[in-house]
Amino acid sequence: MSKITDYAFLFQNSSGKSAFNPIGSFQLSQLNSSAVQSQLKAAGINTNSKQYKTVISKMMQNANGMMYTNPAAIKNLMKNYDKDGDYISPATGLAGMDATDIPISQRHVIIDIPEKNRQEMFDNAKREFLEENGIANGDTTKRSDVFYHYQKSAKKRDRLKGTWTLEQYERQYNQAFYDAAKAADPTWKPGKAIKAGALDGITREQIDKSLTVTMGQYGEIFKRGFDLKL
């Protein structure tokens, strides 16, 4: 999903009609002048940093050289990027999760996921499957917490691919739960009470060992290598 950032609130119309007139404002077209560069450095802005370069690049994309900005606005925007110039998610405080301009082929890739994260996903998926009788409930699910715990511990370069991979594990766990519920009660369907003990024989290790990697329409995905005997 593309990320759209509105920088309008940081700019002043070149005609001077805007009520917003920040102290020290300057036109973007003046950015490389010695006076403006001195002003930026005096404000503590490292004009050689990737944070700064990313912010200026975004501003140039969203405005023209006649628009105005100021050091405070630039510093404020720089907080949204890490030292590598990568966007930091305001929801998690983590970089490396912005998929903008990254092809699906580069982010929908299966990579190794630590066992503790797979187990946490399995436990959460099983608990929610039983609590909701097989119906996904977006209001009560804790799956985002599981993804966050993985993302927080993963290397930045692995976060997008790893999140995709962990989601594929989740899908296979839920499929195994569904199959087991149907095996225990052929009349069962999502929303109907699951027969007691129907999922007791399922283990994460059992499911993980049955998975193979295949190339799907949107990238690499997991598929069950064979039918599980539960």
GROMACS elastic network, one bead per residue, 0.5 to 0.9 nm:
[ bonds ]
;  ai    aj funct       b0    kb
    1    98     6  0.87616   500
    1    99     6  0.67823   500
    1   100     6  0.66366   500
    2    98     6  0.85437   500
    2    99     6  0.72090   500
    2   100     6  0.50502   500
    2   101     6  0.75288   500
    3    98     6  0.77739   500
    3    99     6  0.82332   500
    3   100     6  0.62113   500
    5    58     6  0.86451   500
    5    62     6  0.84739   500
    6     9     6  0.75677   500
    6    10     6  0.89634   500
    6    62     6  0.77156   500
    7    10     6  0.55701   500
    7    11     6  0.71398   500
    7    58     6  0.87039   500
    7    59     6  0.70717   500
    7    62     6  0.68675   500
    7    63     6  0.81827   500
    8    11     6  0.55460   500
    8    12     6  0.81820   500
    8    62     6  0.82873   500
    8    63     6  0.83248   500
    9    12     6  0.80159   500
    9    20     6  0.86453   500
   10    20     6  0.87080   500
   10    68     6  0.78315   500
   10    69     6  0.60542   500
   10    70     6  0.81270   500
   10    73     6  0.62344   500
   10    74     6  0.86684   500
   11    14     6  0.89273   500
   11    18     6  0.88078   500
   11    20     6  0.79600   500
   11    21     6  0.87825   500
   11    63     6  0.86059   500
   11    67     6  0.60913   500
   11    69     6  0.51678   500
   11    70     6  0.84233   500
   11    73     6  0.88611   500
   12    15     6  0.83434   500
   12    16     6  0.69303   500
   12    17     6  0.79905   500
   12    18     6  0.57174   500
   12    19     6  0.80378   500
   12    20     6  0.62086   500
   12    21     6  0.66410   500
   12    22     6  0.84477   500
   12    25     6  0.85928   500
   12    27     6  0.89467   500
   12    67     6  0.61396   500
   12    68     6  0.50014   500
   12    69     6  0.69067   500
   13    16     6  0.55692   500
   13    17     6  0.63178   500
   13    18     6  0.57180   500
   13    20     6  0.88661   500
   13    66     6  0.80622   500
   13    67     6  0.59562   500
   13    68     6  0.68874   500
   14    17     6  0.77268   500
   14    18     6  0.84693   500
   14    27     6  0.80568   500
   14    66     6  0.58911   500
   14    67     6  0.56001   500
   14    68     6  0.68687   500
   15    18     6  0.78742   500
   16    19     6  0.79701   500
   16    20     6  0.89012   500
   16    21     6  0.81743   500
   17    20     6  0.86554   500
   18    21     6  0.71509   500
   21    24     6  0.88513   500
   21    25     6  0.72561   500
   21    68     6  0.89736   500
   22    25     6  0.55767   500
   22    69     6  0.78804   500
   22    70     6  0.68119   500
   22    72     6  0.87711   500
   23    70     6  0.74088   500
   24    39     6  0.80298   500
   24    69     6  0.84738   500
   24    70     6  0.58157   500
   24    71     6  0.72456   500
   24    72     6  0.88303   500
   25    68     6  0.61669   500
   25    69     6  0.52904   500
   25    71     6  0.74619   500
   26    29     6  0.83410   500
   26    30     6  0.67417   500
   26    31     6  0.76432   500
   26    36     6  0.75339   500
   26    67     6  0.81318   500
   26    68     6  0.52051   500
   26    69     6  0.56994   500
   26    70     6  0.61185   500
   26    71     6  0.89820   500
   27    30     6  0.53747   500
   27    31     6  0.69575   500
   27    65     6  0.63885   500
   27    66     6  0.55872   500
   27    67     6  0.53951   500
   27    69     6  0.64299   500
   27    70     6  0.85318   500
   28    31     6  0.51308   500
   28    32     6  0.85439   500
   28    56     6  0.87943   500
   28    59     6  0.85072   500
   28    60     6  0.78014   500
   28    63     6  0.87044   500
   28    64     6  0.73652   500
   28    66     6  0.63010   500
   28    67     6  0.60342   500
   28    68     6  0.59954   500
   28    69     6  0.68939   500
   29    32     6  0.76276   500
   29    33     6  0.87434   500
   29    64     6  0.79849   500
   29    66     6  0.62140   500
   29    67     6  0.80014   500
   29    68     6  0.88225   500
   30    33     6  0.54810   500
   30    34     6  0.89306   500
   30    35     6  0.86462   500
   30    36     6  0.68286   500
   30    65     6  0.79120   500
   30    66     6  0.89012   500
   31    34     6  0.84389   500
   31    35     6  0.87217   500
   31    36     6  0.58295   500
   31    37     6  0.68326   500
   31    65     6  0.89398   500
   32    35     6  0.83692   500
   32    36     6  0.67601   500
   32    37     6  0.63005   500
   33    36     6  0.54368   500
   33    37     6  0.61311   500
   33    38     6  0.85731   500
   34    37     6  0.50333   500
   34    38     6  0.59998   500
   34    39     6  0.84888   500
   35    38     6  0.52143   500
   35    39     6  0.62354   500
   35    40     6  0.87797   500
   36    40     6  0.61778   500
   36    41     6  0.86247   500
   37    40     6  0.51079   500
   37    41     6  0.62308   500
   37    42     6  0.85395   500
   37    47     6  0.78905   500
   38    41     6  0.51448   500
   38    42     6  0.60284   500
   38    43     6  0.85993   500
   39    42     6  0.51075   500
   39    43     6  0.63574   500
   39    44     6  0.89495   500
   39    45     6  0.89326   500
   39    71     6  0.75726   500
   40    43     6  0.51012   500
   40    44     6  0.66343   500
   40    45     6  0.54383   500
   40    46     6  0.78231   500
   40    47     6  0.75459   500
   40    70     6  0.85660   500
   40    71     6  0.58587   500
   40    74     6  0.89925   500
   41    44     6  0.50575   500
   41    45     6  0.50700   500
   41    46     6  0.64642   500
   41    47     6  0.73409   500
   42    45     6  0.73460   500
   43    71     6  0.65498   500
   43    72     6  0.78946   500
   43    75     6  0.85022   500
   44    71     6  0.89723   500
   44    75     6  0.85676   500
   45    48     6  0.87682   500
   45    49     6  0.84891   500
   45    52     6  0.75736   500
   45    71     6  0.78024   500
   45    74     6  0.84149   500
   45    75     6  0.68883   500
   46    49     6  0.54917   500
   46    50     6  0.89392   500
   46    51     6  0.85660   500
   46    52     6  0.68904   500
   47    50     6  0.82771   500
   47    51     6  0.85788   500
   47    52     6  0.57737   500
   47    53     6  0.70644   500
   48    51     6  0.85143   500
   48    52     6  0.70424   500
   48    53     6  0.71548   500
   49    52     6  0.53721   500
   49    53     6  0.63732   500
   49    54     6  0.86528   500
   49    83     6  0.72138   500
   49    84     6  0.82061   500
   49    85     6  0.80556   500
   50    54     6  0.59145   500
   50    55     6  0.84766   500
   50    81     6  0.85642   500
   50    82     6  0.81850   500
   50    83     6  0.61969   500
   50    84     6  0.55950   500
   50    86     6  0.85063   500
   51    54     6  0.52827   500
   51    55     6  0.62861   500
   51    56     6  0.87433   500
   51    77     6  0.87091   500
   51    78     6  0.54654   500
   51    79     6  0.80163   500
   51    80     6  0.83541   500
   51    81     6  0.56893   500
   51    82     6  0.64154   500
   51    83     6  0.59322   500
   51    84     6  0.67412   500
   51    86     6  0.77526   500
   52    55     6  0.51859   500
   52    56     6  0.62027   500
   52    57     6  0.85219   500
   52    74     6  0.75846   500
   52    75     6  0.80986   500
   52    77     6  0.86092   500
   52    78     6  0.60982   500
   52    81     6  0.88029   500
   52    85     6  0.77987   500
   53    56     6  0.52222   500
   53    57     6  0.60465   500
   53    58     6  0.86163   500
   53    85     6  0.76415   500
   54    57     6  0.50583   500
   54    58     6  0.62009   500
   54    59     6  0.86231   500
   54    78     6  0.81590   500
   54    81     6  0.80318   500
   54    85     6  0.57428   500
   54    86     6  0.81699   500
   55    58     6  0.51342   500
   55    59     6  0.61793   500
   55    60     6  0.86433   500
   55    74     6  0.70460   500
   55    77     6  0.65285   500
   55    78     6  0.62644   500
   55    80     6  0.88899   500
   55    81     6  0.82944   500
   55    85     6  0.83134   500
   56    60     6  0.61106   500
   56    61     6  0.85770   500
   56    74     6  0.79277   500
   57    60     6  0.51675   500
   57    61     6  0.62983   500
   57    62     6  0.87928   500
   58    61     6  0.50871   500
   58    62     6  0.62995   500
   58    63     6  0.86711   500
   59    62     6  0.51438   500
   59    63     6  0.59584   500
   59    64     6  0.82572   500
   60    63     6  0.53236   500
   60    64     6  0.61285   500
   60    65     6  0.73236   500
   61    64     6  0.76643   500
   63    66     6  0.80837   500
   63    67     6  0.65045   500
   64    67     6  0.58388   500
   65    68     6  0.80695   500
   69    72     6  0.85056   500
   69    73     6  0.65980   500
   69    74     6  0.75418   500
   70    73     6  0.54576   500
   70    74     6  0.64423   500
   70    75     6  0.88391   500
   71    74     6  0.50747   500
   71    75     6  0.60886   500
   71    76     6  0.85002   500
   72    75     6  0.51504   500
   72    76     6  0.60933   500
   72    77     6  0.86796   500
   73    76     6  0.50981   500
   73    77     6  0.63058   500
   73    78     6  0.86697   500
   74    77     6  0.51844   500
   74    78     6  0.61566   500
   74    79     6  0.89371   500
   75    78     6  0.50359   500
   75    79     6  0.67123   500
   76    79     6  0.55981   500
   76    80     6  0.76773   500
   77    80     6  0.55525   500
   77    81     6  0.77074   500
   78    81     6  0.56021   500
   78    82     6  0.80277   500
   78    85     6  0.85801   500
   79    82     6  0.74141   500
   79    88     6  0.82863   500
   80    85     6  0.88489   500
   80    86     6  0.83098   500
   80    87     6  0.58921   500
   80    88     6  0.53538   500
   80    89     6  0.76902   500
   80    90     6  0.78170   500
   81    84     6  0.75626   500
   81    85     6  0.52212   500
   81    86     6  0.51409   500
   81    88     6  0.52766   500
   81    89     6  0.88160   500
   81    95     6  0.76157   500
   82    85     6  0.52565   500
   82    86     6  0.54338   500
   82    87     6  0.66374   500
   82    88     6  0.65718   500
   82    94     6  0.89256   500
   82    95     6  0.69629   500
   83    86     6  0.74082   500
   84    87     6  0.89548   500
   86    95     6  0.60082   500
   86    96     6  0.66187   500
   86    97     6  0.89858   500
   86    98     6  0.80608   500
   87    94     6  0.82477   500
   87    95     6  0.55628   500
   87    96     6  0.70748   500
   87    97     6  0.78747   500
   87    98     6  0.65350   500
   88    91     6  0.87179   500
   88    92     6  0.79946   500
   88    93     6  0.57542   500
   88    94     6  0.51933   500
   88    96     6  0.73547   500
   88    97     6  0.78038   500
   88    98     6  0.80115   500
   89    92     6  0.55467   500
   89    93     6  0.51818   500
   89    94     6  0.54735   500
   89    95     6  0.61311   500
   89    96     6  0.84327   500
   89    97     6  0.71051   500
   89    98     6  0.76319   500
   90    93     6  0.53475   500
   90    94     6  0.77993   500
   91    94     6  0.81767   500
   92    95     6  0.85464   500
   92   148     6  0.73467   500
   92   152     6  0.85101   500
   94    97     6  0.72387   500
   94   151     6  0.78607   500
   94   152     6  0.71745   500
   94   156     6  0.82023   500
   95    98     6  0.73585   500
   95   156     6  0.65560   500
   95   159     6  0.86412   500
   96    99     6  0.81452   500
   96   155     6  0.86750   500
   96   156     6  0.50588   500
   96   157     6  0.62829   500
   96   158     6  0.79013   500
   96   159     6  0.60952   500
   96   160     6  0.67867   500
   97   151     6  0.86434   500
   97   156     6  0.80689   500
   97   159     6  0.63338   500
   97   160     6  0.56025   500
   98   101     6  0.87626   500
   98   102     6  0.83980   500
   98   160     6  0.79803   500
   99   102     6  0.53375   500
   99   103     6  0.80507   500
   99   104     6  0.86891   500
   99   107     6  0.79238   500
   99   160     6  0.75029   500
  100   103     6  0.84545   500
  102   105     6  0.82863   500
  102   106     6  0.66531   500
  102   107     6  0.71170   500
  103   106     6  0.54365   500
  103   107     6  0.67768   500
  103   108     6  0.86183   500
  104   107     6  0.52160   500
  104   108     6  0.54797   500
  104   109     6  0.84466   500
  104   218     6  0.66393   500
  104   219     6  0.67107   500
  105   108     6  0.57188   500
  105   109     6  0.70001   500
  105   218     6  0.73784   500
  105   219     6  0.57026   500
  105   220     6  0.82744   500
  106   109     6  0.65397   500
  106   161     6  0.77644   500
  106   219     6  0.84345   500
  107   110     6  0.87333   500
  107   158     6  0.88717   500
  107   160     6  0.57880   500
  107   162     6  0.85171   500
  107   164     6  0.73854   500
  107   219     6  0.81358   500
  108   160     6  0.79070   500
  108   161     6  0.58014   500
  108   162     6  0.87586   500
  108   164     6  0.59850   500
  108   165     6  0.75571   500
  108   218     6  0.68814   500
  108   220     6  0.60494   500
  108   221     6  0.78468   500
  109   160     6  0.88996   500
  109   161     6  0.54878   500
  109   162     6  0.79315   500
  109   164     6  0.72347   500
  109   165     6  0.69123   500
  109   219     6  0.62614   500
  109   220     6  0.52126   500
  109   221     6  0.74962   500
  110   113     6  0.89182   500
  110   161     6  0.66458   500
  110   162     6  0.71560   500
  110   164     6  0.74170   500
  110   165     6  0.51024   500
  110   166     6  0.86615   500
  110   168     6  0.85628   500
  110   213     6  0.75363   500
  110   219     6  0.86582   500
  110   220     6  0.59831   500
  110   221     6  0.66885   500
  110   222     6  0.80131   500
  111   158     6  0.81288   500
  111   161     6  0.67597   500
  111   162     6  0.61218   500
  111   164     6  0.89933   500
  111   165     6  0.64147   500
  112   162     6  0.75080   500
  112   165     6  0.80604   500
  113   116     6  0.84209   500
  113   117     6  0.68114   500
  113   118     6  0.67820   500
  113   150     6  0.84905   500
  113   162     6  0.66839   500
  113   165     6  0.75454   500
  113   166     6  0.70869   500
  114   117     6  0.55365   500
  114   118     6  0.65511   500
  114   119     6  0.87835   500
  114   150     6  0.85002   500
  115   118     6  0.50637   500
  115   119     6  0.60192   500
  115   120     6  0.85142   500
  116   119     6  0.50856   500
  116   120     6  0.61372   500
  116   121     6  0.86595   500
  117   120     6  0.50270   500
  117   121     6  0.62031   500
  117   122     6  0.85635   500
  117   146     6  0.73088   500
  117   147     6  0.83582   500
  117   149     6  0.76463   500
  117   150     6  0.61035   500
  117   166     6  0.80733   500
  118   121     6  0.51103   500
  118   122     6  0.61197   500
  118   123     6  0.86144   500
  118   166     6  0.70218   500
  118   169     6  0.73144   500
  118   170     6  0.83598   500
  118   204     6  0.78688   500
  119   123     6  0.60455   500
  119   124     6  0.84716   500
  119   204     6  0.67027   500
  119   205     6  0.88317   500
  120   123     6  0.51867   500
  120   124     6  0.60934   500
  120   125     6  0.84588   500
  120   146     6  0.66075   500
  121   124     6  0.51963   500
  121   125     6  0.59323   500
  121   126     6  0.84362   500
  121   143     6  0.73318   500
  121   146     6  0.61539   500
  121   147     6  0.82216   500
  121   166     6  0.77351   500
  121   167     6  0.87445   500
  121   169     6  0.78901   500
  121   170     6  0.63730   500
  121   173     6  0.85687   500
  122   125     6  0.51781   500
  122   126     6  0.60388   500
  122   127     6  0.85203   500
  122   169     6  0.81158   500
  122   170     6  0.68163   500
  122   173     6  0.63658   500
  122   174     6  0.85583   500
  122   203     6  0.84910   500
  122   204     6  0.62861   500
  123   126     6  0.52433   500
  123   127     6  0.61143   500
  123   128     6  0.86215   500
  123   204     6  0.85407   500
  124   127     6  0.51512   500
  124   128     6  0.61212   500
  124   129     6  0.84136   500
  124   141     6  0.86116   500
  124   142     6  0.72470   500
  124   143     6  0.69378   500
  124   146     6  0.79411   500
  125   128     6  0.52801   500
  125   129     6  0.59373   500
  125   130     6  0.86089   500
  125   141     6  0.89751   500
  125   142     6  0.89601   500
  125   143     6  0.76644   500
  125   170     6  0.68397   500
  125   173     6  0.70676   500
  125   174     6  0.66201   500
  125   177     6  0.89392   500
  126   129     6  0.50500   500
  126   130     6  0.62366   500
  126   131     6  0.85542   500
  126   173     6  0.77467   500
  126   174     6  0.73954   500
  126   177     6  0.72778   500
  126   199     6  0.81540   500
  127   130     6  0.53543   500
  127   131     6  0.60963   500
  127   132     6  0.85576   500
  128   132     6  0.58257   500
  128   133     6  0.79427   500
  128   134     6  0.76867   500
  128   135     6  0.84353   500
  128   136     6  0.77359   500
  128   137     6  0.82965   500
  128   140     6  0.87369   500
  128   141     6  0.70325   500
  128   142     6  0.85000   500
  129   132     6  0.54382   500
  129   133     6  0.55615   500
  129   135     6  0.67820   500
  129   136     6  0.74621   500
  129   174     6  0.74006   500
  129   177     6  0.75147   500
  129   178     6  0.85972   500
  130   133     6  0.50328   500
  130   134     6  0.64710   500
  130   177     6  0.89855   500
  130   193     6  0.84317   500
  130   194     6  0.70677   500
  130   199     6  0.86580   500
  131   134     6  0.78644   500
  131   135     6  0.88541   500
  132   135     6  0.53364   500
  132   136     6  0.69246   500
  132   137     6  0.71359   500
  132   190     6  0.85222   500
  132   191     6  0.70773   500
  132   193     6  0.87298   500
  133   136     6  0.86851   500
  133   189     6  0.85348   500
  133   190     6  0.59337   500
  133   191     6  0.50565   500
  133   192     6  0.60464   500
  133   193     6  0.56864   500
  133   194     6  0.60686   500
  134   174     6  0.82721   500
  134   177     6  0.82104   500
  134   178     6  0.71066   500
  134   181     6  0.88623   500
  134   189     6  0.78928   500
  134   191     6  0.61901   500
  134   192     6  0.80762   500
  134   193     6  0.87593   500
  134   194     6  0.81704   500
  135   190     6  0.56265   500
  135   191     6  0.60401   500
  136   140     6  0.89872   500
  136   141     6  0.77249   500
  137   140     6  0.58170   500
  137   141     6  0.59680   500
  138   141     6  0.55250   500
  138   142     6  0.87915   500
  141   144     6  0.75971   500
  141   145     6  0.89155   500
  142   145     6  0.54369   500
  142   146     6  0.69145   500
  143   146     6  0.50692   500
  143   147     6  0.64389   500
  143   148     6  0.86598   500
  144   147     6  0.50914   500
  144   148     6  0.60956   500
  144   149     6  0.86317   500
  145   149     6  0.61463   500
  145   150     6  0.86669   500
  146   149     6  0.52423   500
  146   150     6  0.64727   500
  146   151     6  0.87448   500
  147   150     6  0.51948   500
  147   151     6  0.61244   500
  147   152     6  0.85851   500
  147   163     6  0.64433   500
  147   166     6  0.76064   500
  147   167     6  0.84106   500
  148   152     6  0.59315   500
  148   153     6  0.86015   500
  148   163     6  0.88756   500
  149   152     6  0.53002   500
  149   153     6  0.65354   500
  149   154     6  0.87259   500
  150   153     6  0.54107   500
  150   154     6  0.60398   500
  150   159     6  0.80395   500
  150   162     6  0.80341   500
  150   163     6  0.76156   500
  150   166     6  0.86479   500
  151   154     6  0.51062   500
  151   155     6  0.78002   500
  151   156     6  0.79380   500
  151   158     6  0.83567   500
  151   159     6  0.54844   500
  151   160     6  0.83871   500
  151   162     6  0.77846   500
  151   163     6  0.71521   500
  152   155     6  0.81536   500
  152   156     6  0.87232   500
  152   159     6  0.84888   500
  153   156     6  0.89934   500
  154   157     6  0.82156   500
  154   158     6  0.63384   500
  154   159     6  0.60763   500
  154   162     6  0.79691   500
  155   158     6  0.53530   500
  155   159     6  0.64805   500
  156   159     6  0.54205   500
  156   160     6  0.82360   500
  157   160     6  0.74048   500
  157   161     6  0.81560   500
  158   161     6  0.54683   500
  158   162     6  0.55455   500
  158   163     6  0.82258   500
  159   162     6  0.50544   500
  159   163     6  0.58605   500
  159   164     6  0.84596   500
  160   163     6  0.52783   500
  160   164     6  0.63091   500
  160   165     6  0.86772   500
  161   164     6  0.51471   500
  161   165     6  0.61611   500
  161   166     6  0.86615   500
  162   166     6  0.60297   500
  162   167     6  0.84774   500
  163   166     6  0.51217   500
  163   167     6  0.61976   500
  163   168     6  0.87424   500
  164   167     6  0.51610   500
  164   168     6  0.64877   500
  164   169     6  0.89803   500
  164   221     6  0.88985   500
  165   168     6  0.50974   500
  165   169     6  0.65278   500
  165   170     6  0.87725   500
  165   220     6  0.87818   500
  165   221     6  0.76170   500
  165   222     6  0.83502   500
  166   169     6  0.50592   500
  166   170     6  0.62815   500
  166   171     6  0.87687   500
  167   171     6  0.62802   500
  167   172     6  0.87562   500
  168   171     6  0.51037   500
  168   172     6  0.63904   500
  168   173     6  0.86962   500
  168   221     6  0.64862   500
  168   222     6  0.61328   500
  168   223     6  0.88253   500
  169   172     6  0.51923   500
  169   173     6  0.61799   500
  169   174     6  0.86768   500
  169   207     6  0.89295   500
  169   208     6  0.78734   500
  169   211     6  0.89058   500
  169   222     6  0.73645   500
  170   173     6  0.51017   500
  170   174     6  0.62265   500
  170   175     6  0.85649   500
  171   174     6  0.52296   500
  171   175     6  0.61461   500
  171   176     6  0.86903   500
  171   222     6  0.88806   500
  172   176     6  0.61707   500
  172   177     6  0.86334   500
  172   207     6  0.75908   500
  172   208     6  0.86588   500
  172   211     6  0.83404   500
  172   222     6  0.76181   500
  172   223     6  0.75352   500
  172   224     6  0.75409   500
  173   176     6  0.51461   500
  173   177     6  0.63138   500
  173   178     6  0.86694   500
  173   204     6  0.76050   500
  173   207     6  0.69946   500
  173   208     6  0.87367   500
  174   178     6  0.61036   500
  174   179     6  0.85899   500
  175   178     6  0.50155   500
  175   179     6  0.61581   500
  175   180     6  0.85776   500
  176   179     6  0.51130   500
  176   180     6  0.61304   500
  176   181     6  0.86030   500
  176   199     6  0.88866   500
  176   202     6  0.79866   500
  176   207     6  0.75039   500
  176   228     6  0.78820   500
  176   230     6  0.88257   500
  177   180     6  0.50985   500
  177   181     6  0.61193   500
  177   182     6  0.86164   500
  177   198     6  0.84106   500
  177   199     6  0.63927   500
  177   202     6  0.78856   500
  178   181     6  0.51890   500
  178   182     6  0.62672   500
  178   183     6  0.85984   500
  178   189     6  0.85984   500
  178   190     6  0.83711   500
  179   182     6  0.51691   500
  179   183     6  0.60809   500
  179   184     6  0.86689   500
  179   230     6  0.89712   500
  180   184     6  0.61725   500
  180   185     6  0.85537   500
  180   198     6  0.61464   500
  180   199     6  0.62054   500
  180   201     6  0.89485   500
  180   202     6  0.82506   500
  180   230     6  0.66933   500
  181   184     6  0.52286   500
  181   185     6  0.61810   500
  181   186     6  0.79115   500
  181   188     6  0.67831   500
  181   189     6  0.83346   500
  181   194     6  0.62365   500
  181   195     6  0.69853   500
  181   198     6  0.56541   500
  181   199     6  0.69615   500
  182   185     6  0.50138   500
  182   187     6  0.70148   500
  182   188     6  0.56215   500
  182   189     6  0.74328   500
  182   194     6  0.88067   500
  182   198     6  0.87633   500
  183   186     6  0.58469   500
  183   188     6  0.87704   500
  183   198     6  0.81147   500
  183   230     6  0.86740   500
  184   188     6  0.83096   500
  184   194     6  0.84534   500
  184   195     6  0.65961   500
  184   196     6  0.89354   500
  184   197     6  0.87041   500
  184   198     6  0.57460   500
  184   199     6  0.88498   500
  185   188     6  0.53717   500
  185   189     6  0.89762   500
  185   194     6  0.79305   500
  185   195     6  0.67443   500
  185   198     6  0.85015   500
  186   189     6  0.84241   500
  188   191     6  0.84565   500
  188   192     6  0.61563   500
  188   193     6  0.76857   500
  188   194     6  0.70888   500
  188   195     6  0.84520   500
  189   192     6  0.57431   500
  189   193     6  0.85416   500
  189   194     6  0.86286   500
  190   193     6  0.82201   500
  190   194     6  0.86748   500
  191   194     6  0.85422   500
  193   196     6  0.86907   500
  194   197     6  0.84435   500
  194   198     6  0.70419   500
  194   199     6  0.89453   500
  195   198     6  0.55663   500
  195   199     6  0.87242   500
  196   199     6  0.80656   500
  196   200     6  0.86573   500
  197   200     6  0.50823   500
  197   201     6  0.79714   500
  198   201     6  0.74837   500
  198   202     6  0.87707   500
  199   202     6  0.56452   500
  199   203     6  0.88828   500
  199   230     6  0.82714   500
  200   203     6  0.82066   500
  200   230     6  0.88953   500
  201   230     6  0.59178   500
  202   205     6  0.87043   500
  202   206     6  0.70178   500
  202   207     6  0.78073   500
  202   230     6  0.62309   500
  203   206     6  0.52386   500
  203   207     6  0.66464   500
  203   208     6  0.87921   500
  204   207     6  0.52387   500
  204   208     6  0.60567   500
  204   209     6  0.85929   500
  205   208     6  0.50882   500
  205   209     6  0.61134   500
  205   210     6  0.87118   500
  206   209     6  0.55039   500
  206   210     6  0.66777   500
  206   228     6  0.78859   500
  207   210     6  0.52514   500
  207   211     6  0.67574   500
  207   224     6  0.80355   500
  207   228     6  0.74646   500
  208   211     6  0.54994   500
  208   212     6  0.88101   500
  208   224     6  0.88092   500
  209   212     6  0.83114   500
  209   224     6  0.89493   500
  209   225     6  0.84463   500
  210   223     6  0.82254   500
  210   224     6  0.54880   500
  210   225     6  0.50416   500
  210   226     6  0.61432   500
  210   227     6  0.79116   500
  210   228     6  0.73501   500
  211   222     6  0.59921   500
  211   223     6  0.54733   500
  211   225     6  0.51349   500
  211   226     6  0.79669   500
  212   221     6  0.83648   500
  212   222     6  0.55958   500
  212   223     6  0.54283   500
  212   224     6  0.62058   500
  212   225     6  0.54310   500
  213   220     6  0.65726   500
  213   221     6  0.57307   500
  213   223     6  0.63509   500
  213   224     6  0.88280   500
  213   225     6  0.88002   500
  214   219     6  0.84674   500
  214   220     6  0.56055   500
  214   221     6  0.55313   500
  214   222     6  0.61633   500
  214   223     6  0.68421   500
  215   218     6  0.79683   500
  215   219     6  0.56703   500
  215   221     6  0.61586   500
  215   222     6  0.85868   500
  216   219     6  0.51099   500
  216   220     6  0.55272   500
  216   221     6  0.60137   500
  216   222     6  0.88630   500
  217   220     6  0.81705   500
  218   221     6  0.83052   500
  222   225     6  0.88365   500
  223   226     6  0.87833   500
  224   227     6  0.69897   500
  224   228     6  0.83528   500
  225   228     6  0.89486   500
